[in-house]
Amino acid sequence: MTETFRDPQGGGSLIVAWQAKAKTVLVVGGGTVAAGRVFNALDADANVTVVAPKLCAELQHRVSKAQITWHERAFEDADVDAADMVLTALSDVQESRRIAQLCRHKRIPVNAADINELCDFWFMSTHRDHSVQIAVSTNSRAPRLANRIRRQVAAGLPRGMGLAVEQIGRLRRRIREADPEPASSRRRMAWLAQLCDYWPIEQLAALDSDNIDSLLDAYVRQDDPTAVSLGARAGEHSGGRLVLVGAGVGDPELLTVRAQRALREADLVLADKLIPEPVLRTIACEIYTARKFPGAANEAQDELNRRGLDALARGKTVVRLKQGDPFVYGRGAEEVLFFRQHGHEAEIIPGLSSAVAGPGLCGVPLTHRGVADQVLVLSGADRNGGLPLVPPFLATRTLVVLMAIARLAQVVELLATTGHPPDLPVAIVERAGCADQRTVRGTIATIVDVVERVGHNAPGLIVVGHTVNVLSDAAIQDRYLDSSMLGLHSVE
Ligand SMILES: C[S@@+](CC[C@H](N)C(=O)[O-])C[C@H]1O[C@@H](n2cnc3c(N)ncnc32)[C@H](O)[C@@H]1O
């Protein structure tokens, strides 16, 4: 039988991982390109010598940290004699060419930045995570595209890939120490291959010293590595799963797909008081709602935290459901930190924030070409209950003020004193995303009276700026918009 072998395609580079440890890399040039080359070489444990009359800030820093040797002068031909590799990064192309040719003559591998035809090798676009290095080459055809390919490849890697490699490396060393015979090499490799091929990366990444000991015991007994039980297997939360979910503004259809899935998988949902009924109705499991009445907010939060910890300790899936987006005036990060201190890392599922989606649902754009190109989101009260700091008026800025309706008069007065003109449009966006959402429009001069007249249905927020009326113009509404759908009914 004739065997068929692959035909080489040709035209590629020989891709190898050069062991630069303790070898001397000479970098000619002191600018930022040279600094990049120096970093690459140091990252591979090379001894780096730089020849340049002057150094950029990064290279000065490296000299001060004794990471590199610096010859403060122009290049001299004898410099290459002690080098295992030469990298030039000079603006003087002629000199760069000359150095590259000198290296060629002496058979020292050389890379001259931006002179492809004189390079023995090129730098690739690389990704590094512990011992994992991924390099992409387009053989200098499209280096920018190489970056994009590298980003895409890196983004597709499971989390913890680098750590997983470290852990497998540890285990491999331990197994070799325990079973050092060359004759065992095939057995060692086959056993580890099973682990590398079949275990989830996340579990490999989370192996701790005890797990490594158990796996070593399993190897010694020659147990099937795919069937090894590590008690609560590494990577699995022995104490349940915690998910911090943004509930969006009120309409269950505006929950993200991921949020809906988390709610379906939950054993317990710890909900904010503000979560609207229609969202709560989509939840099948037990719901505990924080009773955060004024003056008792801390006790309510403690109770919520306690219930969360209890359920997590029983291995349950706990969803902490917060209104809007948890990290926009939602104190979400405080809860992440609290649970982290107790050994539980939260998964984060963002939600539509009322600050952005609220005005949008009510037909109030936050930016509009030629009208506003900035948005500032504020809370109506600072940490101590005082009024917020408001910057001086800027006609092209839209302000969105949350938690401020109860002190609307004071907020408006503050705006007036910071130069916001009396005729500047103001909208109160109420219960956005709920069936009874409403937009109340006025100006700095009139809005307090308008709200007094028509009342207010919480929750609501204030939008201030010229974008407020961009879509409220009757002609535009009639022509393009179904105002009943967009909640554009104005009360004025
Ligand atoms: C404590 S903050 C929480 C904000 C929330 N994390 C978010 O991203 O939407 C509560 C404030 O959000 C605003 N808000 C929340 N839901 C709203 C809604 N459906 N319509 C209008 N404003 C809302 C109100 O200003 C309310 O006082």
The ligand as a MOL file (V3000), in Angstrom:
LIG
                    3D

  0  0  0     0  0            999 V3000
M  V30 BEGIN CTAB
M  V30 COUNTS 27 29 0 0 0
M  V30 BEGIN ATOM
M  V30 1 C -32.0360 53.3040 43.8760 0
M  V30 2 S -32.1640 53.8550 42.2270 0 CHG=1
M  V30 3 C -31.8960 52.3760 41.3870 0
M  V30 4 C -31.6030 52.5550 39.9450 0
M  V30 5 C -31.4800 51.2380 39.2090 0
M  V30 6 N -30.3450 50.4760 39.6780 0
M  V30 7 C -31.3900 51.4040 37.6930 0
M  V30 8 O -30.3320 51.1340 37.0940 0
M  V30 9 O -32.4070 51.7700 37.1030 0 CHG=-1
M  V30 10 C -33.8940 54.0740 42.1220 0
M  V30 11 C -34.2680 55.2260 41.2190 0
M  V30 12 O -34.2540 54.7920 39.8720 0
M  V30 13 C -35.2410 55.5000 39.1390 0
M  V30 14 N -36.1580 54.5200 38.5660 0
M  V30 15 C -36.1620 53.2100 38.7980 0
M  V30 16 N -37.0990 52.5960 38.0550 0
M  V30 17 C -37.6760 53.5190 37.3160 0
M  V30 18 C -38.6970 53.4980 36.3350 0
M  V30 19 N -39.2860 52.3680 35.9930 0
M  V30 20 N -39.0480 54.6740 35.7520 0
M  V30 21 C -38.4410 55.8090 36.1020 0
M  V30 22 N -37.4630 55.8770 37.0240 0
M  V30 23 C -37.0910 54.7670 37.6290 0
M  V30 24 C -35.9330 56.4120 40.1080 0
M  V30 25 O -35.3040 57.6760 40.0370 0
M  V30 26 C -35.6590 55.7530 41.4230 0
M  V30 27 O -35.6870 56.6860 42.4850 0
M  V30 END ATOM
M  V30 BEGIN BOND
M  V30 1 1 1 2
M  V30 2 1 2 3
M  V30 3 1 2 10
M  V30 4 1 3 4
M  V30 5 1 4 5
M  V30 6 1 5 6
M  V30 7 1 5 7
M  V30 8 2 7 8
M  V30 9 1 7 9
M  V30 10 1 10 11
M  V30 11 1 11 12
M  V30 12 1 11 26
M  V30 13 1 12 13
M  V30 14 1 13 14
M  V30 15 1 13 24
M  V30 16 1 14 15
M  V30 17 1 14 23
M  V30 18 2 15 16
M  V30 19 1 16 17
M  V30 20 1 17 18
M  V30 21 2 17 23
M  V30 22 1 18 19
M  V30 23 2 18 20
M  V30 24 1 20 21
M  V30 25 2 21 22
M  V30 26 1 22 23
M  V30 27 1 24 25
M  V30 28 1 24 26
M  V30 29 1 26 27
M  V30 END BOND
M  V30 END CTAB
M  END
